[in-house]
Each structure stands twice: as structure tokens, then as C-alpha cells.
């Protein structure tokens, strides 16, 4: 048992270091990924760690895919493709909490929460990374008009399709790893896609958007051209990380609610 725990810690540590080495994670992101991985293993063993790894690997690959064509996003987003600890916590924090809860108190609802949170994060990441490559500008959920590519709260056909496949990958993987019942697998898939849609709605109506006082560029970054931007919509505390965390939480609540009625 002690050797198994030691092996797991070493394995998770090596994966986290590899994520930092290949620029998928910052130093703080690697540390947060290590903690998240340990939590996942404590609650759900190697199966839980593997499911988390599928999300991390697939989302990291898509973040690097055609990265040169995504260079323009630096003018819109506050962070690059390498995830820091806040991004890791926003995308994996609820999963880690669910795994720890399962470690302390065994209940099938925690596994559902664990899988849904990962499915939601995967769906949203796939939608963001692949949707920005669409040749057609996305449509804003708030105005139903074409919006600039990469702006939060806007969806595209390719991005939505990517979200569906992202959620499906996690749902099918969870089914294979944990031998789930069909209703549970469908709930994970449905709630995962719903989480992406909720993310878009929150992003459209509540996420902070700024205008650069120097060049007039619209961005999610509170600073642009070396100067503080002017808040033009949303709330300053509602950045992309907060939106991701809230959408994942809402997806979990939705999924558990459906589970109670199945």
C-alpha cells in the first residue's frame, strides 16, 4: 500500500513536471496540477487519475494546435496557453473537491460530480480552442449578432460541435473506467455540454470587458498598451477563470439534479 501511494505521487509529479517542461503549465500550474492529481487518486484511484489525464492531455493538445493562428488572442485574453494555478483550480478544483469528498464519505453522487466537472471543462476548452479557428465569426449570445473571434459569450458551429465531442469523450471514458449505468453516462455528457453553454451565457452577460484607453481595443485584460483599461461591461471580479469555475459548478448541480429524478 505504501509503495502504491509512493508510486502514485511520483507519477503525478512527473506528469506535472512534463506539463511545465512542454509549456502546457506554468510553475504554479504544475504545482496545482500535482495537488489536483493527488486528490483525484485519493478519491478514485488510477481510474480517476486517468480520466483527469484524458482531459489534461486532450485540452493541452488542442491549445497548441495551430497556435500561430491563435496569436491574435493575446490582445483579447489575459493569459496564454500555459495554465497557471488559478486556471488549473478553475477547471479542476471542483473535481478535486469531489474526489476528496469521496475519500471521506463514499457516495455515488461524488463520482457523478467528479465526471461532470471534467466533462464541462473539457467541452468548454475544446470549444474555445477549436472554435477560434472557425472561418466564420461567432454569434454573440447577448446580441445574436456576429462578434469578434475569441470574445467570451459568443458561439460558433465548429466550437459547439467541438464541445459536444469533448463532453462525449469524457462521458465515454468515464463509462469505460467506472462501469457506469447508461443514464449516468448520458447525464455526464448532457451536463458537460450544458456547462459549456452556461459558460457562454455568463461570459456574455457578466464577464468583465475592457476598452484600452490608448488604442481603443476591446479586451478581457484589465491592462492594455501598458495602461489600465476602462471597464465597459460586466463585473471586474468576473474574469474568465471565475466564469469557468461557476459554469462547472452549475453543470454539476444540473447533473446531480437530473440524477435524482432518473
MARMAR-913451 format. One line per field, with one value per residue: residue number from 1; chain; x, y, z of N, C-alpha, C, O, CB in turn. Coordinates in steps of 0.02 Angstrom, whole numbers, m for minus. Atoms other than C-alpha are relative to their C-alpha. Glycine has a CB too. Layout:
num: [NUM  ...]
chaine: [A  ...]
n_X: [X  ...]
n_Y: [Y  ...]
n_Z: [Z  ...]
ca_X: [X  ...]
ca_Y: [Y  ...]
ca_Z: [Z  ...]
c_X: [X  ...]
c_Y: [Y  ...]
c_Z: [Z  ...]
o_X: [X  ...]
o_Y: [Y  ...]
o_Z: [Z  ...]
cb_X: [X  ...]
cb_Y: [Y  ...]
cb_Z: [Z  ...]
//
This chain:
num: [1  2  3  4  5  6  7  8  9  10  11  12  13  14  15  16  17  18  19  20  21  22  23  24  25  26  27  28  29  30  31  32  33  34  35  36  37  38  39  40  41  42  43  44  45  46  47  48  49  50  51  52  53  54  55  56  57  58  59  60  61  62  63  64  65  66  67  68  69  70  71  72  73  74  75  76  77  78  79  80  81  82  83  84  85  86  87  88  89  90  91  92  93  94  95  96  97  98  99  100  101  102  103  104  105  106  107  108  109  110  111  112  113  114  115  116  117  118  119  120  121  122  123  124  125  126  127  128  129  130  131  132  133  134  135  136  137  138  139  140  141  142  143  144  145  146  147  148  149  150  151  152  153  154  155  156  157  158  159  160  161  162  163  164  165  166  167  168  169  170  171  172  173  174  175  176  177  178  179  180  181  182  183  184  185  186  187  188  189  190  191  192  193  194  195  196  197  198  199  200  201  202  203  204  205  206  207  208  209  210  211  212  213  214  215  216  217  218  219  220  221  222  223  224  225  226  227  228  229  230  231  232  233  234  235  236  237  238  239  240  241  242  243  244  245  246  247  248  249  250  251  252  253  254  255  256  257  258  259  260  261  262]
chaine: [A  A  A  A  A  A  A  A  A  A  A  A  A  A  A  A  A  A  A  A  A  A  A  A  A  A  A  A  A  A  A  A  A  A  A  A  A  A  A  A  A  A  A  A  A  A  A  A  A  A  A  A  A  A  A  A  A  A  A  A  A  A  A  A  A  A  A  A  A  A  A  A  A  A  A  A  A  A  A  A  A  A  A  A  A  A  A  A  A  A  A  A  A  A  A  A  A  A  A  A  A  A  A  A  A  A  A  A  A  A  A  A  A  A  A  A  A  A  A  A  A  A  A  A  A  A  A  A  A  A  A  A  A  A  A  A  A  A  A  A  A  A  A  A  A  A  A  A  A  A  A  A  A  A  A  A  A  A  A  A  A  A  A  A  A  A  A  A  A  A  A  A  A  A  A  A  A  A  A  A  A  A  A  A  A  A  A  A  A  A  A  A  A  A  A  A  A  A  A  A  A  A  A  A  A  A  A  A  A  A  A  A  A  A  A  A  A  A  A  A  A  A  A  A  A  A  A  A  A  A  A  A  A  A  A  A  A  A  A  A  A  A  A  A  A  A  A  A  A  A  A  A  A  A  A  A  A  A  A  A  A  A]
n_X: [41  m44  m35  49  9  m62  m2  49  m27  m55  29  35  m52  m34  47  5  m64  3  44  m39  m55  27  35  71  12  m51  m25  55  49  m25  11  72  17  m24  48  63  m10  m2  69  37  m22  24  71  21  m54  m31  53  14  m58  0  52  m27  m54  29  18  m60  m37  38  7  m66  m16  39  m24  m60  17  1  m9  m18  61  35  m41  41  38  m38  27  67  m2  m50  m52  m18  21  m27  47  m28  37  70  35  6  51  65  21  m5  13  60  m15  m42  42  44  m41  m15  62  9  m50  24  69  17  67  m4  9  m66  m28  36  m25  m69  m1  34  m43  m52  33  15  m64  m26  43  m14  m67  1  39  m41  m60  16  47  m37  m27  55  m8  55  1  52  60  7  62  36  28  15  m35  m69  m47  m70  m23  m36  34  42  72  18  m6  m4  17  m56  m15  53  m12  m59  22  37  m48  m40  40  11  m62  m4  56  m15  m58  23  40  m46  m43  37  56  60  63  11  26  m54  m43  37  2  m67  m5  47  m21  m63  17  36  m50  m29  50  5  m61  10  51  m32  m50  32  37  m30  m73  m28  m28  m32  m22  m65  4  m52  14  72  12  42  m37  17  m57  9  m54  m17  m48  m34  42  63  55  63  51  58  55  m15  m26  m73  m20  22  m46  12  m8  60  53  m11  17  72  35  m11  42  71  7  3  65  50  m6  22  73  27  m14  48  65  m6]
n_Y: [m60  m58  m4  m23  m72  m32  3  m48  m67  m10  m3  m64  m52  1  m27  m72  m29  3  m53  m62  4  m9  m64  6  m28  m41  32  4  46  68  15  10  62  54  6  25  70  38  3  45  68  17  14  48  44  m12  m14  m71  m36  8  m43  m68  m3  m6  m71  m42  14  m21  m73  m29  9  m48  m68  m11  12  m62  m55  m63  m31  m26  m52  m60  5  m33  m67  6  38  m22  50  39  70  34  m13  m13  36  m23  34  70  3  m15  56  64  m7  35  71  17  m2  58  59  m1  17  72  32  m5  24  36  m14  m1  m67  m32  22  m37  m69  2  9  m56  m60  10  m3  m71  m34  23  m27  m71  m9  20  m51  m61  10  16  m50  m59  14  m3  m51  m47  m30  29  m40  m18  23  m58  m43  42  m26  23  m30  13  67  4  m38  42  m9  10  71  15  68  45  0  39  70  22  9  63  55  m4  29  70  36  11  43  68  22  13  61  57  4  11  45  m37  15  m45  m66  m40  m22  m51  m60  m30  m32  m56  m53  m27  m47  m56  m42  m44  m50  m45  m41  m51  m47  m41  m41  m53  m49  m20  m3  m67  m19  m65  m35  m32  m73  m23  19  12  71  33  57  25  m17  m66  m44  6  m52  m22  m45  30  m10  m26  53  m21  46  53  m17  7  62  56  12  64  55  2  25  72  33  m3  42  69  12  3  63  53  m5  22  72  34  m8  49  66  13  13  58]
n_Z: [0  m4  64  49  m12  21  73  26  m11  47  67  7  1  65  50  m11  24  74  22  m3  49  67  m1  m9  m66  m31  m60  m48  29  m11  m71  m10  34  m44  m55  29  17  m62  m25  43  m15  m67  3  51  22  65  47  m5  26  72  28  m4  48  67  7  3  61  60  0  12  71  39  m14  40  70  41  m48  35  23  m59  m31  m9  m63  m53  m8  m30  m62  m49  m9  58  0  m60  m54  m67  m52  m3  54  m20  m53  30  42  m35  m72  m21  5  m58  m60  2  m15  m71  m35  8  m43  m68  m6  61  25  73  26  7  64  52  m2  25  73  32  m1  50  65  13  15  64  52  6  27  71  36  4  40  69  25  23  66  48  52  m10  m67  m42  m13  m70  m32  m26  53  58  59  7  m47  15  m19  m64  m52  m43  9  71  19  71  16  m14  m72  m34  18  m38  m69  m3  1  m61  m54  17  m16  m72  m20  22  m39  m68  3  6  m59  m62  13  m17  32  57  m20  m29  55  37  m43  4  66  5  m46  26  53  m31  m33  51  18  m58  3  51  m24  m52  34  39  m40  m64  0  8  65  m6  60  m10  3  46  70  8  11  m48  m26  m66  m42  m31  22  71  19  m60  m41  m22  47  m27  m3  40  m12  m48  m66  1  m33  41  56  34  m48  m41  43  8  m64  m11  50  m20  m59  21  36  m50  m34  48  9  m60  m1  47  m28  m54  29  45]
ca_X: [0  138  231  73  49  232  221  65  146  300  195  85  240  324  169  157  341  315  170  284  427  316  240  67  80  168  267  118  5  115  105  m85  m96  6  m115  m266  m194  m161  m338  m408  m307  m356  m540  m546  m379  m290  m457  m493  m317  m332  m495  m416  m266  m377  m445  m273  m192  m331  m357  m170  m150  m290  m218  m57  m145  m118  m54  14  m161  m216  m84  m216  m300  m160  m244  m408  m368  m271  m170  m82  m98  10  m108  m66  m131  m288  m335  m300  m407  m547  m551  m504  m547  m722  m662  m528  m656  m774  m632  m585  m767  m773  m616  m700  m880  m923  m1074  m1111  m1155  m972  m919  m1053  m995  m815  m851  m971  m848  m714  m836  m889  m708  m662  m812  m775  m590  m619  m750  m632  m478  m563  m700  m572  m512  m683  m681  m846  m855  m954  m1125  m1147  m1273  m1318  m1347  m1368  m1252  m1080  m943  m754  m672  m612  m731  m818  m1005  m1001  m1027  m992  m1044  m871  m846  m1013  m977  m807  m890  m1006  m861  m761  m902  m932  m750  m758  m929  m875  m708  m794  m914  m769  m666  m804  m930  m1071  m1253  m1315  m1419  m1264  m1160  m1295  m1307  m1118  m1125  m1278  m1218  m1046  m1118  m1234  m1083  m1007  m1169  m1183  m1004  m1052  m1205  m1109  m970  m1091  m1185  m1069  m886  m781  m738  m621  m578  m398  m382  m233  m284  m470  m453  m588  m510  m537  m371  m386  m222  m179  m40  37  m110  m267  m418  m592  m724  m864  m967  m980  m903  m718  m712  m792  m642  m627  m567  m716  m833  m756  m774  m955  m1007  m928  m1018  m1185  m1157  m1127  m1283  m1385  m1317  m1348  m1525  m1557  m1481  m1603  m1750  m1685]
ca_Y: [0  121  79  109  280  324  267  373  528  506  475  628  732  677  716  888  922  864  985  1125  1067  1065  1235  1166  1230  1369  1328  1369  1273  1119  1130  1146  1002  894  930  900  736  676  720  627  472  479  478  369  283  266  269  443  500  430  522  683  644  624  798  873  787  822  1004  1037  965  1073  1227  1203  1155  1291  1405  1530  1559  1599  1732  1868  1804  1881  2050  1983  1858  1891  1730  1620  1433  1383  1365  1442  1381  1487  1411  1236  1271  1344  1191  1054  1122  1051  882  883  931  792  665  718  708  530  488  544  494  362  414  387  570  619  515  598  770  722  664  806  941  864  844  1026  1087  979  1035  1218  1200  1108  1238  1383  1308  1244  1374  1513  1427  1443  1540  1622  1746  1680  1742  1835  1757  1929  2021  1875  1967  1923  1955  1959  1788  1741  1855  1772  1744  1705  1533  1457  1298  1218  1269  1196  1035  1025  1046  901  787  850  806  642  590  612  529  376  367  379  241  127  167  159  40  166  140  216  353  410  417  518  638  666  703  815  912  931  1013  1118  1179  1249  1337  1409  1470  1563  1641  1700  1762  1862  1947  1955  1934  2092  2176  2324  2455  2510  2695  2705  2609  2580  2391  2286  2155  2046  2107  2248  2317  2351  2451  2462  2558  2513  2486  2557  2433  2440  2287  2150  2148  2169  2014  1906  1857  1702  1592  1638  1605  1433  1389  1445  1358  1196  1211  1244  1096  984  1048  1020  845  794  863  756  606  624  614  467]
ca_Z: [0  46  m115  m216  m137  m167  m348  m375  m300  m409  m564  m536  m500  m662  m764  m685  m721  m901  m916  m862  m974  m1129  m1082  m1051  m872  m782  m625  m515  m634  m618  m428  m435  m559  m439  m296  m408  m470  m293  m242  m392  m349  m165  m211  m366  m386  m551  m642  m577  m619  m795  m827  m768  m878  m1032  m1002  m973  m1122  m1248  m1195  m1195  m1369  m1437  m1351  m1450  m1612  m1744  m1606  m1732  m1798  m1620  m1587  m1605  m1446  m1343  m1373  m1302  m1166  m1007  m1013  m1138  m1172  m1022  m875  m706  m538  m548  m716  m650  m497  m603  m717  m595  m423  m416  m474  m339  m207  m264  m257  m82  m29  m97  1  162  127  m2  m105  m291  m311  m289  m439  m544  m487  m524  m701  m743  m690  m801  m946  m930  m926  m1074  m1176  m1142  m1181  m1344  m1394  m1357  m1440  m1597  m1611  m1632  m1791  m1873  m2037  m1989  m1843  m1694  m1642  m1478  m1360  m1295  m1460  m1582  m1699  m1765  m1638  m1643  m1639  m1465  m1371  m1223  m1238  m1424  m1502  m1671  m1760  m1755  m1573  m1519  m1613  m1530  m1360  m1397  m1440  m1290  m1170  m1261  m1241  m1053  m1037  m1137  m1045  m876  m928  m975  m820  m690  m772  m762  m800  m963  m878  m782  m941  m1029  m881  m885  m1071  m1061  m910  m989  m1144  m1036  m938  m1098  m1141  m965  m982  m1140  m1059  m906  m1018  m1124  m984  m833  m883  m872  m1036  m1052  m1181  m1197  m1161  m1280  m1437  m1406  m1420  m1334  m1221  m1068  m1000  m872  m940  m1121  m1201  m1028  m956  m856  m968  m946  m888  m1017  m969  m839  m666  m634  m522  m656  m760  m870  m727  m619  m765  m791  m607  m597  m758  m698  m531  m615  m731  m580  m492  m650  m673  m493  m504  m658  m570  m425  m546  m650]
c_X: [43  38  m46  m10  62  5  m47  25  55  m27  m34  51  35  m44  m6  63  2  m45  34  54  m25  m44  m76  m22  55  26  m55  m54  20  m11  m74  m22  22  m50  m66  5  1  m70  m41  16  m25  m73  m18  56  28  m53  m17  56  2  m52  22  55  m26  m21  62  36  m37  m5  67  21  m37  23  62  m14  m9  7  17  m62  m41  38  m41  m37  36  m26  m68  3  56  58  12  m23  27  m42  36  m44  m73  m41  m10  m54  m70  m27  m1  m16  m61  10  42  m41  m46  38  17  m62  m13  49  m24  m68  m21  m73  4  m7  67  33  m33  25  71  2  m32  45  55  m30  m15  63  27  m41  15  68  2  m37  42  58  m15  m49  34  30  m54  11  m55  2  m56  m58  m6  m66  m42  m34  m25  28  71  45  71  19  40  m33  m45  m74  m23  12  2  m19  57  16  m51  8  59  m18  m37  47  45  m36  m10  61  4  m55  15  59  m20  m40  45  41  m39  m61  m67  m62  m12  m29  55  46  m33  m3  68  9  m43  21  65  m11  m35  48  33  m48  m10  60  m8  m50  29  51  m31  m29  37  76  25  30  26  15  65  m6  52  m19  m74  m19  m44  34  m28  54  m10  55  16  42  35  m41  m64  m55  m62  m52  m62  m60  22  26  74  25  m18  45  m13  6  m61  m59  6  m20  m75  m38  9  m44  m73  m13  m7  m68  m56  1  m25  m76  m33  7  m53  m69  1  m17]
c_Y: [62  10  26  75  38  2  53  71  16  8  67  57  4  28  76  35  0  54  67  2  14  63  m6  33  48  m37  m8  m47  m72  m21  m14  m65  m60  m12  m29  m74  m45  m7  m50  m73  m22  m21  m58  m40  19  15  75  42  m4  44  73  10  7  72  43  m10  28  77  34  m6  50  72  17  m8  66  62  66  36  29  56  63  0  34  71  m1  m32  25  m47  m39  m72  m39  19  12  m34  21  m35  m74  m8  12  m59  m66  2  m38  m75  m23  m2  m61  m64  m4  m18  m76  m38  m2  m35  m31  11  4  69  35  m20  37  71  3  m3  59  61  m6  5  72  39  m20  28  74  13  m17  53  63  m9  m12  51  62  m10  1  58  53  29  m31  47  13  m24  59  40  m40  28  m28  38  m17  m69  2  37  m47  15  m6  m73  m7  m73  m49  m5  m41  m74  m29  m12  m66  m60  0  m31  m75  m42  m16  m47  m73  m28  m17  m65  m61  m10  m21  m45  32  m29  51  68  46  27  57  66  35  38  62  59  32  52  61  47  48  56  51  47  56  53  47  47  59  55  27  7  71  9  71  30  36  75  29  m14  m14  m72  m29  m65  m23  17  69  49  m13  60  30  45  m37  15  26  m56  24  m47  m53  27  m16  m64  m62  m8  m70  m59  m8  m27  m76  m38  m3  m45  m73  m19  m7  m64  m59  0  m24  m76  m40  4  m50  m71  m18  m18  m60  m64]
c_Z: [0  m65  m54  6  m24  m76  m31  6  m51  m71  m13  m3  m67  m55  7  m25  m76  m28  0  m53  m71  m5  m1  65  19  62  52  m24  11  72  13  m33  42  57  m26  m17  62  30  m40  16  69  m2  m46  m31  m68  m54  0  m28  m76  m33  0  m52  m71  m13  m10  m66  m61  m3  m13  m73  m43  12  m41  m75  m37  43  m34  m26  57  34  14  67  58  13  34  68  46  6  m64  7  59  60  67  52  4  m54  17  53  m29  m40  37  74  24  m3  59  64  2  17  74  41  m3  45  73  10  m66  m18  m76  m30  m11  m66  m58  m3  m29  m77  m37  m3  m52  m70  m20  m19  m68  m58  m13  m32  m74  m41  m11  m48  m73  m31  m27  m70  m55  m49  6  70  42  10  75  28  24  m55  m60  m65  m1  48  m21  24  65  56  40  m12  m72  m18  m75  m11  16  75  38  m14  38  73  9  2  62  59  m11  18  74  24  m17  41  71  3  m2  64  63  m8  21  m32  m56  20  29  m54  m39  40  m3  m66  m5  43  m23  m54  29  35  m49  m18  56  2  m50  23  53  m31  m36  43  62  m1  m15  m70  5  m69  15  m9  m48  m72  m14  m10  56  22  67  51  31  m17  m73  m19  61  45  22  m51  35  m3  m38  8  50  67  2  33  m41  m61  m28  48  44  m40  m8  63  11  m48  16  60  m19  m39  48  35  m46  m8  60  7  m47  28  53  m29  m47  38]
o_X: [30  48  m24  m14  56  24  m30  19  58  m5  m23  42  48  m21  m9  59  25  m30  23  65  9  m80  m110  m79  113  1  m63  m86  m23  m30  m91  m66  m13  m68  m95  m42  m27  m88  m79  m28  m44  m94  m61  48  21  m39  m26  44  19  m39  12  61  5  m10  65  57  m6  4  70  50  m8  18  74  27  m49  m29  0  m63  m91  19  m26  m58  6  m18  m94  m27  105  112  m30  m66  m2  m49  81  m93  m115  m97  m62  m94  m118  m88  m39  m15  m59  m15  30  m31  m57  13  16  m58  m36  33  m11  m80  m33  m118  48  15  73  66  0  37  87  37  m8  49  73  1  m7  63  53  m13  20  76  32  m15  41  71  22  m48  10  50  m39  33  m47  12  m108  m55  m2  m118  m103  m91  m62  1  96  39  83  m3  84  m12  m80  m93  m80  61  m23  m20  46  33  m33  0  58  7  m28  39  65  m6  m10  55  20  m43  4  58  2  m35  32  54  m13  m100  m103  m57  14  m6  54  67  0  1  69  34  m20  21  76  19  m22  38  45  m28  m17  53  12  m40  19  56  m3  m27  22  104  m3  66  m7  22  70  m33  51  m17  m94  m77  m35  54  m64  46  m21  47  20  30  54  m14  m85  m60  m65  m65  m91  m116  81  23  96  79  4  28  m59  m32  m83  m99  m45  m52  m102  m85  m38  m73  m108  m66  m48  m98  m101  m51  m58  m108  m84  m38  m73  m110  m52  m15]
o_Y: [109  67  64  111  90  53  86  111  71  51  99  105  58  65  111  88  47  84  109  54  48  71  39  54  41  m91  m61  m82  m114  m78  m60  m100  m111  m69  m72  m112  m100  m60  m90  m115  m80  m66  m99  m69  76  49  105  93  45  74  109  63  41  98  84  39  61  106  86  40  80  114  75  12  108  111  119  98  64  78  99  53  50  98  52  m6  55  m28  m39  m87  m91  78  m25  m68  m19  m56  m103  m55  m20  m71  m111  m50  m69  m112  m76  m46  m89  m107  m58  m52  m105  m93  m50  m68  4  m4  39  80  78  22  57  98  50  36  79  95  44  34  91  78  21  49  96  57  20  71  92  35  11  62  93  38  m8  112  109  m9  m49  106  m34  m14  54  62  m14  15  m55  99  m60  m91  44  30  m89  72  10  m103  36  m112  m98  m58  m79  m115  m86  m60  m101  m106  m53  m68  m114  m98  m72  m90  m118  m87  m68  m103  m111  m67  m57  m54  4  m68  107  119  106  85  105  120  97  94  115  116  92  105  118  108  106  113  111  106  113  112  107  105  114  114  81  40  106  m34  115  m6  73  99  89  31  m21  m87  m11  m105  14  6  117  109  m71  116  88  74  m85  70  30  m84  75  m29  m66  86  m67  m88  m117  12  m104  m108  m64  m66  m111  m91  m55  m78  m113  m73  m51  m95  m103  m52  m60  m109  m90  m43  m80  m112  m76  m50  m80  m119]
o_Z: [m38  m87  m98  m44  m57  m105  m79  m41  m79  m109  m65  m42  m93  m99  m44  m56  m107  m80  m44  m85  m110  m54  m24  73  m2  77  83  16  24  86  50  m6  44  72  6  m4  61  56  m12  18  78  34  m30  m85  m91  m103  m53  m61  m109  m86  m48  m82  m112  m68  m55  m97  m103  m57  m45  m101  m88  m32  m57  m117  m17  35  m8  m30  47  88  62  91  109  68  54  116  24  30  m109  48  77  76  85  34  22  m42  3  50  m8  m41  20  107  77  40  88  106  56  52  104  92  46  69  109  60  m115  21  m101  m87  m55  m98  m106  m58  m65  m109  m89  m54  m84  m115  m78  m66  m105  m109  m70  m73  m114  m96  m65  m90  m116  m91  m74  m102  m114  m30  m19  118  14  m10  115  m3  28  m46  m102  m119  48  56  m63  77  73  114  10  m26  m87  4  m112  36  51  100  83  31  61  103  59  42  85  98  36  43  93  66  24  60  99  51  31  83  105  39  63  m81  m53  m6  17  m51  m58  11  m8  m67  m26  21  m13  m54  8  35  m31  m26  43  17  m36  10  50  m12  m37  25  86  43  m58  m95  34  m118  64  m58  m62  m114  m71  m23  114  m20  100  111  m5  m4  m95  4  61  92  m10  m77  97  m56  m21  m10  59  81  m24  18  m26  m117  m6  42  58  m13  m5  59  30  m28  7  62  7  m31  37  45  m24  m8  51  29  m29  20  58  5  m73  10]
cb_X: [m47  50  29  m67  m12  60  m19  m67  26  49  m50  m49  51  21  m69  m10  60  m25  m62  31  33  m40  22  m22  m6  m27  59  m30  m9  75  25  m39  34  70  m12  m17  64  48  m33  16  75  9  m37  m36  m24  42  m63  m13  65  m12  m67  27  44  m62  m39  46  11  m70  m29  53  m18  m74  16  54  m64  m66  53  47  m42  m12  58  m49  m13  74  m6  m45  9  m33  m19  75  22  76  m48  7  33  m4  38  68  15  6  44  66  m7  m61  37  58  m42  m32  64  26  m60  11  67  m6  m49  15  m29  m54  m44  45  m8  m76  0  37  m37  m65  31  34  m64  m33  51  m1  m74  m4  50  m34  m65  26  39  m30  m48  55  34  m67  m1  m68  m9  29  m64  7  17  48  53  m76  1  24  m13  45  42  68  m42  18  m19  41  m57  71  m19  62  1  m69  11  56  m45  m48  43  18  m68  m18  61  m5  m65  16  55  m43  m46  48  33  m23  10  8  m59  m48  m56  40  16  m71  m17  54  m20  m71  7  44  m44  m51  52  20  m67  m5  61  m24  m61  33  40  m54  m63  m19  28  52  m53  65  m54  52  10  66  40  m24  66  m71  74  m12  66  m4  63  m65  m36  62  m19  m21  m15  m24  m17  20  m25  51  m38  31  m34  m74  73  49  62  m16  3  74  34  m24  27  74  9  m17  60  57  m14  12  72  34  m19  36  70  m6  m24  72]
cb_Y: [1  m8  m68  m37  15  m37  m70  m7  8  m60  m57  11  m14  m72  m33  15  m39  m69  2  9  m69  m61  42  m74  m56  72  40  70  14  m4  59  59  m3  17  70  40  m9  34  70  15  m5  59  60  35  m70  m59  m41  19  m28  m73  m8  14  m60  m47  25  m17  m75  m31  24  m36  m72  m6  8  m49  m43  3  m18  m15  m51  m56  17  8  m73  2  34  m40  m74  9  m48  2  m33  20  m58  77  12  77  7  m26  51  61  m5  m27  72  21  m16  51  64  m6  1  70  38  m21  37  74  58  m75  66  m43  41  m18  m76  m2  26  m61  m64  17  9  m68  m41  32  m15  m77  m8  34  m42  m69  17  19  m58  m70  19  18  m69  7  m31  m33  77  m19  m35  76  m47  45  49  m9  78  7  m25  53  m31  27  58  10  66  48  m41  14  m6  24  71  23  m7  53  59  m6  4  72  36  m8  40  66  23  m1  54  58  1  11  66  66  m67  72  0  m34  m9  m42  m59  m24  m19  m53  m50  m22  m27  m56  m34  m27  m43  m40  m33  m40  m44  m32  m38  m44  m41  m30  m30  m49  m49  14  m6  m6  50  m29  29  m35  m60  39  m39  m14  17  m76  m2  m9  m10  m5  56  35  63  26  m65  63  m18  3  m33  m46  m38  60  m4  10  7  m8  11  69  34  m14  37  72  15  m12  57  62  m11  8  73  34  m18  29  72  6  m2  62  60  m6]
cb_Z: [60  58  m19  8  75  30  m24  38  72  2  m10  59  54  m18  8  75  28  m23  43  71  2  m20  m60  m1  52  19  30  12  m73  m19  43  m29  m69  28  33  m63  m37  51  m3  m73  m3  47  m21  m53  m1  m21  16  72  30  m19  39  71  5  m6  61  58  m8  0  66  45  m22  16  75  20  m6  m41  50  m58  m39  49  m45  m57  17  m18  m67  m45  m14  67  57  m11  m64  12  7  14  67  m9  m65  26  55  m46  m60  m9  17  m43  m66  7  1  m70  m42  22  m32  m73  m4  20  21  6  32  m28  46  59  m8  14  73  29  m17  36  70  9  0  61  55  m2  19  68  38  m8  39  69  28  m5  54  49  m1  36  m69  m13  m3  68  m27  9  59  38  m23  m6  2  m72  73  32  m57  m9  m30  73  25  m46  29  m28  m72  m37  26  m23  m76  m5  22  m61  m63  15  5  m74  m22  38  m33  m75  0  25  m62  m59  12  28  36  m19  52  m49  52  51  m47  m16  73  8  m54  19  71  m26  m54  51  33  m62  m16  65  m18  m65  28  54  m48  m43  22  51  m50  54  m58  41  m26  m49  69  17  m19  m57  m4  m29  7  m2  m40  75  44  m45  m39  m18  m41  70  m34  m40  74  m74  m66  m29  56  34  68  m22  22  m58  43  28  m69  m17  58  m7  m70  17  51  m44  m47  51  22  m69  m13  62  m19  m68  31  45  m38  m32]
//
